Every structure is written in C-alpha cells, then in structure tokens.
Amino acid sequence: MNVQQPIVSRRIRELEEELGTALFDRSTAGAKLTPVGEDFAAMAARILNDLQRLSNRRRAAVQGRRGNVSLGFYKSLSSGGFRTTLRRFRENHPDIGLDLREALSPN
C-alpha cells in the first residue's frame, strides 16, 4: 500500500483514542485484534463492500446498464416478436426496469 509502518501504527492509535477503546492487544510477539477490534474490522469491511457496490451501481447507471425505461406500444404490437423481444431484454438487462404503457390503436 506504499505506507510506512510507523504511519499505520500512529493512525491506528489515533483511531483507538477517538473510539476510546483498544482495537489490538499488543505484545512483544506482535499484535492481535481485541473482540472490539474484530467487530470493528468486520463492520469496516461491510462498509467498504457497500461503497464498492454503490460505485458499481453508479457506473452501471452512467453506462446505461441500470435504471428505468418507459415504453409505449399499441396492443396490436403486443404479440409475437414484440413479446419475445421484451422477454430477451428483461433476461439480458435485469437491472433495467421496464414501464410498459399500452395505448389504443390510432385506427
């Protein structure tokens, strides 16, 4: 991560001071997470995972792979190829919602 160990240690101590509790049990043999540290690490991992998913969803929306589409159609078109095309679209783009609006034929 290109961060020197003393900087990481200082940031951890600062975090522990801010939280008012130790995240690590330190000894000459090394450091081990405390129960609070284990809980904190698990929660932090979930937050980072959620941030990644949010970023992925945003990227998908910007690229047009996520969102909603409103589509108007005449009932006469709702059979055959149109139905097949809609089914394929839904299978291939599950993150895009379809809002279908049936209209009366202009005849």
N, C-alpha and C positions, 0 to 999 in steps of 0.2 A: 504494500500500500504506500510505499515510499514515505513512511512516517517513522521518525526515530522513537525508539522505545521510551526514553525519558518523557517525551511529549505525551505519549499514550498514557503512561503512568500518572502524569500530572493531571490529565483530563479526567481520568477515572477517579482520582482523589477529589477533584473539584466536583464531579457528579455525586460522589458519596457525601460530600459536605452539603451539597444542595439538597439531597434526599434525606440527609440526617441519619443515614444507616450505612453500614459496610456492605459492599457487594462481593468482596473477596475476603477469604481468610488467608492471610499471608504468613509464610514461614520460610525458614532457610531452604526448605525443599521446593518452594515455589508458591503459587497462589491457586486457590480453589474457590469456586463460586460458593457463596453462602446460600441458604434457602431463598433469601430475599433476592440475591443476585441471580439465581436460577429463574425465579419468577420474572424478574426484570428483563433478563435476556430473552425469555420466551415471548413476553409481551412486545419487546422491541422488534423481534423477528416477525411477529404478526403485523406490526405497523409497517415495517419495511416491505413486507409482502403485499399489503394493501396498497401502499404507494406505487409499487411496481404494477399491480393490476390496474390502478387508476390511470397511470401513464399509458399502459397498453390500450385501455378503453378510449382514452383521448386520441391516441394515434390512429386507432381504428375508425373513430368518428371523422377525423380530419381526412382520412383516406377513403371515406365513403363506404367502409365495411361495417358500419354501425349507425343506427338511427332509425328513422321512420320515413316511409314513402306513402303518400296518398295517391290512389289510382282510381280514376273514374272510368266506368265502362257501361256499355249498353248490354242489356240482358241477352240479346241475340248473340253477343260475342262470348258469353259465359260458358259455352260448352266447347268440347273438342280441344283444339290446340291451346286455347287461352287457359283452360283449366290445367292442362299439362305443364304449360309454361309457368304458371303460378306455383304449382307444386314443386317444380325444379328450383325455382327461385328461392322458395322457403327452405328447401333442403340445402342449397348451396350458400345461403346467406341467413343463417339462423339468428343473427344479431340485428337484423334489419326488420322492423315491424312493418306490416302492410295494413294500410287503412283503405279498404275497398268500398267504393261508393257506386252503387248501381243507379243508373239513370234510365229514364224512359226513352224508348227509341224515338228519334226525331220524325218518324213517318207521320 
